[in-house]
Amino acid sequence: MNHFNRRDVVKGVSAAAALSLLGSRPGQAEVPQSVLDGAKKEGALLWYDGYAREDGEAVVREFQKSYPFVTRAEYIELPSAQKQARLIQECLAGGPTTDVYLNGASTVQQVVNRDFFQQVNWKELGVPESAIISPYMVWIATAINCGVYNTSKVSEADAPKTWEDLLNPKWKGRIGIWQRPSGILYLAPVYGEDKTRDYARKFAALQPRLFPGTYQVSQAVGAGELDIGIGAYDSAQRIVMKGAPLKIVILDPAPLSLLYAGLTKFGKNPNTGKLFLSWLETKEGALAFENATQRGHLPVKETKTSQLLQGHKLSHYSAQWEIENSDHQAKFEAELAKIIAGRG
Protein backbone atom coordinates (compact mmCIF):
# COMPACT_ATOMS: atom_id res chain seq x y z
CA MET A 1 0.00 0.00 0.00
CA ASN A 2 1.65 3.24 -1.14
CA HIS A 3 0.94 6.15 1.20
CA PHE A 4 3.22 8.54 -0.62
CA ASN A 5 1.88 11.09 -3.02
CA ARG A 6 3.18 14.27 -4.57
CA ARG A 7 0.82 16.52 -2.63
CA ASP A 8 2.14 15.23 0.71
CA VAL A 9 5.79 15.75 -0.14
CA VAL A 10 5.67 19.23 -1.61
CA LYS A 11 4.51 20.55 1.75
CA GLY A 12 8.14 20.39 2.87
CA VAL A 13 10.76 22.89 1.78
CA SER A 14 14.27 22.26 0.53
CA ALA A 15 17.31 22.58 2.74
CA ALA A 16 18.35 25.64 0.75
CA ALA A 17 14.98 27.27 1.31
CA ALA A 18 15.14 26.36 4.98
CA LEU A 19 18.14 28.65 5.41
CA SER A 20 15.81 31.56 4.71
CA LEU A 21 13.56 30.36 7.56
CA LEU A 22 16.25 30.27 10.22
CA GLY A 23 15.04 31.19 13.64
CA SER A 24 15.04 30.19 17.25
CA ARG A 25 12.95 27.15 18.03
CA PRO A 26 11.12 26.81 21.34
CA GLY A 27 13.08 24.97 24.01
CA GLN A 28 10.32 22.45 24.66
CA ALA A 29 7.77 20.94 22.30
CA GLU A 30 4.23 22.32 22.50
CA VAL A 31 2.09 19.20 22.28
CA PRO A 32 -1.56 18.45 23.05
CA GLN A 33 -2.41 17.46 26.60
CA SER A 34 -3.74 14.15 25.29
CA VAL A 35 -0.26 13.25 23.98
CA LEU A 36 1.36 14.23 27.28
CA ASP A 37 -1.19 12.21 29.24
CA GLY A 38 -0.66 9.22 26.95
CA ALA A 39 3.12 9.48 27.30
CA LYS A 40 2.79 9.63 31.09
CA LYS A 41 0.80 6.39 31.05
CA GLU A 42 3.34 4.71 28.77
CA GLY A 43 6.35 6.06 30.64
CA ALA A 44 8.66 4.39 28.16
CA LEU A 45 10.48 4.78 24.85
CA LEU A 46 12.29 2.28 22.65
CA TRP A 47 14.65 3.59 19.96
CA TYR A 48 17.25 1.68 18.04
CA ASP A 49 19.64 3.13 15.53
CA GLY A 50 23.15 2.93 14.11
CA TYR A 51 24.71 5.50 16.44
CA ALA A 52 27.13 4.35 19.14
CA ARG A 53 25.38 3.23 22.33
CA GLU A 54 26.81 6.06 24.41
CA ASP A 55 25.66 8.64 21.85
CA GLY A 56 22.12 7.33 21.61
CA GLU A 57 21.89 7.08 25.37
CA ALA A 58 23.11 10.68 25.69
CA VAL A 59 20.23 11.86 23.49
CA VAL A 60 17.74 9.81 25.51
CA ARG A 61 19.03 11.23 28.81
CA GLU A 62 18.49 14.78 27.58
CA PHE A 63 14.97 13.85 26.48
CA GLN A 64 14.26 12.46 29.93
CA LYS A 65 15.43 15.70 31.55
CA SER A 66 12.62 17.46 29.70
CA TYR A 67 10.11 14.68 30.36
CA PRO A 68 11.14 12.93 33.61
CA PHE A 69 7.97 10.86 33.62
CA VAL A 70 9.54 8.80 30.80
CA THR A 71 11.34 6.59 33.29
CA ARG A 72 11.96 3.61 30.99
CA ALA A 73 13.75 4.94 27.91
CA GLU A 74 15.95 2.44 26.10
CA TYR A 75 18.37 2.97 23.23
CA ILE A 76 19.73 -0.06 21.36
CA GLU A 77 22.75 0.28 19.09
CA LEU A 78 22.13 -1.60 15.87
CA PRO A 79 24.31 -1.64 12.73
CA SER A 80 22.71 0.61 10.12
CA ALA A 81 22.66 -2.22 7.57
CA GLN A 82 20.47 -4.30 9.92
CA LYS A 83 18.14 -1.58 11.12
CA GLN A 84 15.51 -1.72 8.39
CA ALA A 85 15.49 -5.52 8.20
CA ARG A 86 14.85 -5.81 11.93
CA LEU A 87 12.09 -3.21 11.82
CA ILE A 88 10.30 -5.01 8.99
CA GLN A 89 10.67 -8.41 10.64
CA GLU A 90 9.24 -7.13 13.91
CA CYS A 91 6.37 -5.33 12.19
CA LEU A 92 5.46 -8.46 10.24
CA ALA A 93 5.21 -10.23 13.59
CA GLY A 94 2.90 -7.50 14.90
CA GLY A 95 5.54 -5.90 17.12
CA PRO A 96 6.82 -4.74 19.42
CA THR A 97 9.47 -2.73 17.63
CA THR A 98 11.27 0.60 17.88
CA ASP A 99 8.85 3.46 18.53
CA VAL A 100 10.64 5.80 16.10
CA TYR A 101 12.64 5.23 12.94
CA LEU A 102 15.26 7.55 11.41
CA ASN A 103 16.77 7.12 7.94
CA GLY A 104 16.99 8.57 4.42
CA ALA A 105 13.77 9.56 2.67
CA SER A 106 13.53 6.64 0.26
CA THR A 107 14.34 4.10 2.98
CA VAL A 108 11.72 5.55 5.32
CA GLN A 109 9.22 5.54 2.48
CA GLN A 110 9.83 1.84 1.81
CA VAL A 111 8.61 1.12 5.33
CA VAL A 112 5.69 3.53 4.95
CA ASN A 113 4.64 1.69 1.79
CA ARG A 114 4.37 -1.53 3.78
CA ASP A 115 1.87 0.15 6.11
CA PHE A 116 4.25 0.02 9.07
CA PHE A 117 4.10 3.74 9.96
CA GLN A 118 1.40 5.81 11.63
CA GLN A 119 0.02 9.04 10.26
CA VAL A 120 0.83 11.93 12.57
CA ASN A 121 -0.60 15.43 12.80
CA TRP A 122 2.82 17.10 12.94
CA LYS A 123 1.41 20.64 13.11
CA GLU A 124 -0.55 19.69 16.20
CA LEU A 125 2.74 18.63 17.77
CA GLY A 126 4.30 22.00 17.00
CA VAL A 127 6.58 20.76 14.22
CA PRO A 128 7.42 23.68 11.88
CA GLU A 129 6.10 23.56 8.32
CA SER A 130 9.68 23.54 6.99
CA ALA A 131 10.27 20.10 8.54
CA ILE A 132 7.03 18.38 7.50
CA ILE A 133 7.43 16.11 4.48
CA SER A 134 4.26 14.00 4.72
CA PRO A 135 1.85 12.72 7.41
CA TYR A 136 4.40 9.95 7.95
CA MET A 137 7.71 11.76 7.77
CA VAL A 138 9.57 14.81 9.11
CA TRP A 139 13.02 16.16 8.35
CA ILE A 140 15.10 15.69 11.49
CA ALA A 141 18.81 16.30 10.78
CA THR A 142 21.49 16.95 8.16
CA ALA A 143 24.74 15.13 7.38
CA ILE A 144 27.46 17.16 5.64
CA ASN A 145 29.95 15.66 3.20
CA CYS A 146 33.24 17.55 3.40
CA GLY A 147 36.96 17.63 2.72
CA VAL A 148 39.51 16.69 5.41
CA TYR A 149 43.28 17.15 5.55
CA ASN A 150 46.17 16.44 7.88
CA THR A 151 47.50 19.73 9.23
CA SER A 152 50.93 18.18 9.89
CA LYS A 153 51.32 17.23 6.24
CA VAL A 154 49.35 19.92 4.39
CA SER A 155 49.63 23.66 5.04
CA GLU A 156 46.52 25.81 5.16
CA ALA A 157 47.71 27.58 2.01
CA ASP A 158 47.96 24.27 0.13
CA ALA A 159 44.79 22.76 1.55
CA PRO A 160 41.88 22.22 -0.86
CA LYS A 161 39.25 24.95 -0.80
CA THR A 162 37.09 23.80 -3.70
CA TRP A 163 36.09 20.46 -5.21
CA GLU A 164 38.32 21.25 -8.16
CA ASP A 165 41.28 21.62 -5.78
CA LEU A 166 40.85 17.98 -4.82
CA LEU A 167 41.63 16.98 -8.42
CA ASN A 168 45.16 18.41 -8.33
CA PRO A 169 47.58 15.70 -9.57
CA LYS A 170 49.77 16.29 -6.50
CA TRP A 171 47.21 14.34 -4.43
CA LYS A 172 47.68 11.19 -6.52
CA GLY A 173 47.96 8.22 -4.17
CA ARG A 174 47.61 10.54 -1.17
CA ILE A 175 43.82 10.86 -0.99
CA GLY A 176 41.03 8.68 0.40
CA ILE A 177 37.28 8.24 0.04
CA TRP A 178 34.46 5.97 1.21
CA GLN A 179 33.88 3.14 -1.26
CA ARG A 180 30.27 4.35 -1.41
CA PRO A 181 31.14 7.85 -2.66
CA SER A 182 28.32 9.85 -1.07
CA GLY A 183 30.41 13.04 -1.16
CA ILE A 184 30.56 12.89 -4.95
CA LEU A 185 27.05 11.48 -5.37
CA TYR A 186 25.47 14.46 -3.62
CA LEU A 187 27.22 16.90 -5.96
CA ALA A 188 24.77 15.79 -8.66
CA PRO A 189 21.84 18.03 -7.62
CA VAL A 190 24.04 21.05 -8.47
CA TYR A 191 26.49 19.61 -11.00
CA GLY A 192 24.09 17.37 -12.89
CA GLU A 193 24.85 13.71 -13.48
CA ASP A 194 27.12 14.16 -16.51
CA LYS A 195 29.43 16.59 -14.72
CA THR A 196 29.36 14.44 -11.58
CA ARG A 197 30.28 11.36 -13.60
CA ASP A 198 33.14 13.29 -15.24
CA TYR A 199 34.31 14.46 -11.81
CA ALA A 200 34.35 10.85 -10.59
CA ARG A 201 36.54 9.83 -13.54
CA LYS A 202 39.03 12.61 -12.82
CA PHE A 203 39.03 11.69 -9.14
CA ALA A 204 39.66 8.03 -10.01
CA ALA A 205 42.80 9.11 -11.88
CA LEU A 206 44.25 10.08 -8.50
CA GLN A 207 44.20 6.42 -7.51
CA PRO A 208 42.38 7.10 -4.25
CA ARG A 209 42.48 4.68 -1.36
CA LEU A 210 39.03 3.25 -0.68
CA PHE A 211 37.61 2.74 2.82
CA PRO A 212 34.58 0.93 4.28
CA GLY A 213 33.25 4.13 5.86
CA THR A 214 33.79 7.87 6.24
CA TYR A 215 35.11 7.40 9.78
CA GLN A 216 37.95 5.25 8.47
CA VAL A 217 38.78 7.92 5.86
CA SER A 218 39.20 10.60 8.53
CA GLN A 219 41.02 8.16 10.79
CA ALA A 220 43.62 7.44 8.09
CA VAL A 221 44.06 11.12 7.26
CA GLY A 222 44.34 12.05 10.93
CA ALA A 223 46.96 9.32 11.43
CA GLY A 224 49.03 10.67 8.54
CA GLU A 225 48.53 7.62 6.32
CA LEU A 226 47.05 10.00 3.73
CA ASP A 227 47.23 13.74 3.22
CA ILE A 228 43.60 14.49 2.39
CA GLY A 229 40.25 12.81 1.87
CA ILE A 230 36.55 13.18 1.22
CA GLY A 231 34.73 12.47 4.45
CA ALA A 232 31.64 13.35 6.46
CA TYR A 233 31.54 16.10 9.05
CA ASP A 234 30.03 13.94 11.80
CA SER A 235 32.65 11.17 11.59
CA ALA A 236 35.53 13.59 10.96
CA GLN A 237 34.59 15.65 13.98
CA ARG A 238 34.98 12.56 16.17
CA ILE A 239 38.60 12.25 15.01
CA VAL A 240 39.19 15.97 15.65
CA MET A 241 37.77 15.60 19.16
CA LYS A 242 40.39 12.91 19.86
CA GLY A 243 43.13 15.44 19.18
CA ALA A 244 44.24 14.26 15.74
CA PRO A 245 45.85 16.87 13.42
CA LEU A 246 42.78 16.85 11.19
CA LYS A 247 40.99 19.84 9.74
CA ILE A 248 37.53 19.85 8.18
CA VAL A 249 36.79 21.95 5.10
CA ILE A 250 33.29 22.74 3.84
CA LEU A 251 33.62 22.81 0.06
CA ASP A 252 31.22 24.52 -2.34
CA PRO A 253 28.78 23.25 -3.27
CA ALA A 254 28.26 21.54 0.09
CA PRO A 255 26.84 18.04 -0.54
CA LEU A 256 24.20 17.16 2.05
CA SER A 257 22.40 13.98 3.02
CA LEU A 258 19.14 14.70 4.84
CA LEU A 259 17.77 12.50 7.60
CA TYR A 260 14.05 11.89 8.18
CA ALA A 261 11.98 10.24 10.89
CA GLY A 262 8.57 8.75 11.50
CA LEU A 263 6.43 6.94 14.06
CA THR A 264 6.14 3.18 13.69
CA LYS A 265 2.75 1.46 13.80
CA PHE A 266 3.84 -1.45 16.00
CA GLY A 267 5.82 0.40 18.65
CA LYS A 268 4.36 0.09 22.14
CA ASN A 269 4.73 3.77 23.04
CA PRO A 270 3.13 5.91 20.31
CA ASN A 271 2.55 8.97 22.46
CA THR A 272 6.10 8.96 23.82
CA GLY A 273 7.33 8.44 20.25
CA LYS A 274 5.41 11.53 19.13
CA LEU A 275 6.83 13.46 22.06
CA PHE A 276 10.38 12.37 21.24
CA LEU A 277 10.13 13.32 17.55
CA SER A 278 8.55 16.68 18.31
CA TRP A 279 11.27 17.31 20.93
CA LEU A 280 13.97 16.63 18.31
CA GLU A 281 12.49 19.51 16.29
CA THR A 282 13.00 21.98 19.15
CA LYS A 283 16.20 23.92 19.81
CA GLU A 284 16.84 21.79 22.90
CA GLY A 285 16.31 18.51 21.07
CA ALA A 286 18.24 19.52 17.95
CA LEU A 287 21.24 20.60 20.03
CA ALA A 288 21.14 17.42 22.12
CA PHE A 289 21.04 15.28 18.97
CA GLU A 290 23.88 17.25 17.37
CA ASN A 291 26.04 17.18 20.50
CA ALA A 292 25.78 13.40 20.56
CA THR A 293 25.80 12.49 16.86
CA GLN A 294 27.49 15.56 15.28
CA ARG A 295 24.47 15.86 12.96
CA GLY A 296 22.51 19.06 13.41
CA HIS A 297 19.20 20.36 12.12
CA LEU A 298 19.82 22.95 9.41
CA PRO A 299 16.81 25.23 10.11
CA VAL A 300 17.78 25.59 13.79
CA LYS A 301 20.18 28.53 13.75
CA GLU A 302 21.79 27.58 17.06
CA THR A 303 23.20 24.31 15.68
CA LYS A 304 26.80 24.11 14.45
CA THR A 305 25.46 22.55 11.26
CA SER A 306 23.40 25.63 10.47
CA GLN A 307 26.31 27.92 11.29
CA LEU A 308 28.81 25.92 9.22
CA LEU A 309 26.60 26.06 6.14
CA GLN A 310 25.85 29.78 6.25
CA GLY A 311 27.07 31.38 3.03
CA HIS A 312 27.59 28.04 1.25
CA LYS A 313 25.77 26.74 -1.79
CA LEU A 314 23.93 23.58 -0.80
CA SER A 315 23.67 20.46 -2.94
CA HIS A 316 21.07 17.90 -1.92
CA TYR A 317 18.15 15.87 -3.20
CA SER A 318 14.66 16.71 -1.96
CA ALA A 319 12.73 14.01 -0.13
CA GLN A 320 10.30 13.91 -3.04
CA TRP A 321 13.07 13.31 -5.59
CA GLU A 322 14.75 10.61 -3.50
CA ILE A 323 11.48 8.74 -3.04
CA GLU A 324 10.42 8.94 -6.67
CA ASN A 325 13.90 8.12 -8.02
CA SER A 326 15.28 5.71 -5.43
CA ASP A 327 16.14 2.98 -7.95
CA HIS A 328 17.85 5.44 -10.28
CA GLN A 329 19.81 6.99 -7.41
CA ALA A 330 21.02 3.59 -6.23
CA LYS A 331 22.17 2.69 -9.75
CA PHE A 332 23.95 6.02 -10.17
CA GLU A 333 25.72 5.60 -6.82
CA ALA A 334 26.83 2.11 -7.87
CA GLU A 335 28.10 3.51 -11.19
CA LEU A 336 30.12 6.19 -9.40
CA ALA A 337 31.55 3.62 -6.99
CA LYS A 338 32.64 1.48 -9.93
CA ILE A 339 34.29 4.46 -11.64
CA ILE A 340 36.19 5.51 -8.53
CA ALA A 341 37.36 1.94 -7.94
CA GLY A 342 38.89 2.05 -11.43
CA ARG A 343 36.40 -0.35 -12.99
CA GLY A 344 34.28 2.10 -14.92
C-alpha positions in Angstrom: 0.0 0.0 0.0 1.7 3.2 -1.1 0.9 6.1 1.2 3.2 8.5 -0.6 1.9 11.1 -3.0 3.2 14.3 -4.6 0.8 16.5 -2.6 2.1 15.2 0.7 5.8 15.7 -0.1 5.7 19.2 -1.6 4.5 20.6 1.8 8.1 20.4 2.9 10.8 22.9 1.8 14.3 22.3 0.5 17.3 22.6 2.7 18.4 25.6 0.7 15.0 27.3 1.3 15.1 26.4 5.0 18.1 28.6 5.4 15.8 31.6 4.7 13.6 30.4 7.6 16.2 30.3 10.2 15.0 31.2 13.6 15.0 30.2 17.3 13.0 27.1 18.0 11.1 26.8 21.3 13.1 25.0 24.0 10.3 22.4 24.7 7.8 20.9 22.3 4.2 22.3 22.5 2.1 19.2 22.3 -1.6 18.5 23.1 -2.4 17.5 26.6 -3.7 14.1 25.3 -0.3 13.2 24.0 1.4 14.2 27.3 -1.2 12.2 29.2 -0.7 9.2 27.0 3.1 9.5 27.3 2.8 9.6 31.1 0.8 6.4 31.0 3.3 4.7 28.8 6.3 6.1 30.6 8.7 4.4 28.2 10.5 4.8 24.8 12.3 2.3 22.7 14.7 3.6 20.0 17.3 1.7 18.0 19.6 3.1 15.5 23.1 2.9 14.1 24.7 5.5 16.4 27.1 4.4 19.1 25.4 3.2 22.3 26.8 6.1 24.4 25.7 8.6 21.9 22.1 7.3 21.6 21.9 7.1 25.4 23.1 10.7 25.7 20.2 11.9 23.5 17.7 9.8 25.5 19.0 11.2 28.8 18.5 14.8 27.6 15.0 13.8 26.5 14.3 12.5 29.9 15.4 15.7 31.5 12.6 17.5 29.7 10.1 14.7 30.4 11.1 12.9 33.6 8.0 10.9 33.6 9.5 8.8 30.8 11.3 6.6 33.3 12.0 3.6 31.0 13.7 4.9 27.9 16.0 2.4 26.1 18.4 3.0 23.2 19.7 -0.1 21.4 22.7 0.3 19.1 22.1 -1.6 15.9 24.3 -1.6 12.7 22.7 0.6 10.1 22.7 -2.2 7.6 20.5 -4.3 9.9 18.1 -1.6 11.1 15.5 -1.7 8.4 15.5 -5.5 8.2 14.9 -5.8 11.9 12.1 -3.2 11.8 10.3 -5.0 9.0 10.7 -8.4 10.6 9.2 -7.1 13.9 6.4 -5.3 12.2 5.5 -8.5 10.2 5.2 -10.2 13.6 2.9 -7.5 14.9 5.5 -5.9 17.1 6.8 -4.7 19.4 9.5 -2.7 17.6 11.3 0.6 17.9 8.9 3.5 18.5 10.6 5.8 16.1 12.6 5.2 12.9 15.3 7.5 11.4 16.8 7.1 7.9 17.0 8.6 4.4 13.8 9.6 2.7 13.5 6.6 0.3 14.3 4.1 3.0 11.7 5.5 5.3 9.2 5.5 2.5 9.8 1.8 1.8 8.6 1.1 5.3 5.7 3.5 4.9 4.6 1.7 1.8 4.4 -1.5 3.8 1.9 0.2 6.1 4.3 0.0 9.1 4.1 3.7 10.0 1.4 5.8 11.6 0.0 9.0 10.3 0.8 11.9 12.6 -0.6 15.4 12.8 2.8 17.1 12.9 1.4 20.6 13.1 -0.6 19.7 16.2 2.7 18.6 17.8 4.3 22.0 17.0 6.6 20.8 14.2 7.4 23.7 11.9 6.1 23.6 8.3 9.7 23.5 7.0 10.3 20.1 8.5 7.0 18.4 7.5 7.4 16.1 4.5 4.3 14.0 4.7 1.9 12.7 7.4 4.4 9.9 7.9 7.7 11.8 7.8 9.6 14.8 9.1 13.0 16.2 8.3 15.1 15.7 11.5 18.8 16.3 10.8 21.5 16.9 8.2 24.7 15.1 7.4 27.5 17.2 5.6 30.0 15.7 3.2 33.2 17.5 3.4 37.0 17.6 2.7 39.5 16.7 5.4 43.3 17.1 5.5 46.2 16.4 7.9 47.5 19.7 9.2 50.9 18.2 9.9 51.3 17.2 6.2 49.4 19.9 4.4 49.6 23.7 5.0 46.5 25.8 5.2 47.7 27.6 2.0 48.0 24.3 0.1 44.8 22.8 1.6 41.9 22.2 -0.9 39.3 24.9 -0.8 37.1 23.8 -3.7 36.1 20.5 -5.2 38.3 21.2 -8.2 41.3 21.6 -5.8 40.8 18.0 -4.8 41.6 17.0 -8.4 45.2 18.4 -8.3 47.6 15.7 -9.6 49.8 16.3 -6.5 47.2 14.3 -4.4 47.7 11.2 -6.5 48.0 8.2 -4.2 47.6 10.5 -1.2 43.8 10.9 -1.0 41.0 8.7 0.4 37.3 8.2 0.0 34.5 6.0 1.2 33.9 3.1 -1.3 30.3 4.3 -1.4 31.1 7.8 -2.7 28.3 9.9 -1.1 30.4 13.0 -1.2 30.6 12.9 -4.9 27.0 11.5 -5.4 25.5 14.5 -3.6 27.2 16.9 -6.0 24.8 15.8 -8.7 21.8 18.0 -7.6 24.0 21.1 -8.5 26.5 19.6 -11.0 24.1 17.4 -12.9 24.9 13.7 -13.5 27.1 14.2 -16.5 29.4 16.6 -14.7 29.4 14.4 -11.6 30.3 11.4 -13.6 33.1 13.3 -15.2 34.3 14.5 -11.8 34.4 10.9 -10.6 36.5 9.8 -13.5 39.0 12.6 -12.8 39.0 11.7 -9.1 39.7 8.0 -10.0 42.8 9.1 -11.9 44.3 10.1 -8.5 44.2 6.4 -7.5 42.4 7.1 -4.2 42.5 4.7 -1.4 39.0 3.3 -0.7 37.6 2.7 2.8 34.6 0.9 4.3 33.3 4.1 5.9 33.8 7.9 6.2 35.1 7.4 9.8 38.0 5.3 8.5 38.8 7.9 5.9 39.2 10.6 8.5 41.0 8.2 10.8 43.6 7.4 8.1 44.1 11.1 7.3 44.3 12.0 10.9 47.0 9.3 11.4 49.0 10.7 8.5 48.5 7.6 6.3 47.1 10.0 3.7 47.2 13.7 3.2 43.6 14.5 2.4 40.3 12.8 1.9 36.5 13.2 1.2 34.7 12.5 4.5 31.6 13.4 6.5 31.5 16.1 9.1 30.0 13.9 11.8 32.6 11.2 11.6 35.5 13.6 11.0 34.6 15.6 14.0 35.0 12.6 16.2 38.6 12.3 15.0 39.2 16.0 15.6 37.8 15.6 19.2 40.4 12.9 19.9 43.1 15.4 19.2 44.2 14.3 15.7 45.9 16.9 13.4 42.8 16.8 11.2 41.0 19.8 9.7 37.5 19.9 8.2 36.8 22.0 5.1 33.3 22.7 3.8 33.6 22.8 0.1 31.2 24.5 -2.3 28.8 23.3 -3.3 28.3 21.5 0.1 26.8 18.0 -0.5 24.2 17.2 2.0 22.4 14.0 3.0 19.1 14.7 4.8 17.8 12.5 7.6 14.1 11.9 8.2 12.0 10.2 10.9 8.6 8.7 11.5 6.4 6.9 14.1 6.1 3.2 13.7 2.8 1.5 13.8 3.8 -1.5 16.0 5.8 0.4 18.6 4.4 0.1 22.1 4.7 3.8 23.0 3.1 5.9 20.3 2.6 9.0 22.5 6.1 9.0 23.8 7.3 8.4 20.2 5.4 11.5 19.1 6.8 13.5 22.1 10.4 12.4 21.2 10.1 13.3 17.6 8.5 16.7 18.3 11.3 17.3 20.9 14.0 16.6 18.3 12.5 19.5 16.3 13.0 22.0 19.1 16.2 23.9 19.8 16.8 21.8 22.9 16.3 18.5 21.1 18.2 19.5 18.0 21.2 20.6 20.0 21.1 17.4 22.1 21.0 15.3 19.0 23.9 17.3 17.4 26.0 17.2 20.5 25.8 13.4 20.6 25.8 12.5 16.9 27.5 15.6 15.3 24.5 15.9 13.0 22.5 19.1 13.4 19.2 20.4 12.1 19.8 23.0 9.4 16.8 25.2 10.1 17.8 25.6 13.8 20.2 28.5 13.8 21.8 27.6 17.1 23.2 24.3 15.7 26.8 24.1 14.4 25.5 22.5 11.3 23.4 25.6 10.5 26.3 27.9 11.3 28.8 25.9 9.2 26.6 26.1 6.1 25.9 29.8 6.3 27.1 31.4 3.0 27.6 28.0 1.2 25.8 26.7 -1.8 23.9 23.6 -0.8 23.7 20.5 -2.9 21.1 17.9 -1.9 18.1 15.9 -3.2 14.7 16.7 -2.0 12.7 14.0 -0.1 10.3 13.9 -3.0 13.1 13.3 -5.6 14.8 10.6 -3.5 11.5 8.7 -3.0 10.4 8.9 -6.7 13.9 8.1 -8.0 15.3 5.7 -5.4 16.1 3.0 -8.0 17.8 5.4 -10.3 19.8 7.0 -7.4 21.0 3.6 -6.2 22.2 2.7 -9.8 23.9 6.0 -10.2 25.7 5.6 -6.8 26.8 2.1 -7.9 28.1 3.5 -11.2 30.1 6.2 -9.4 31.6 3.6 -7.0 32.6 1.5 -9.9 34.3 4.5 -11.6 36.2 5.5 -8.5 37.4 1.9 -7.9 38.9 2.0 -11.4 36.4 -0.4 -13.0 34.3 2.1 -14.9 
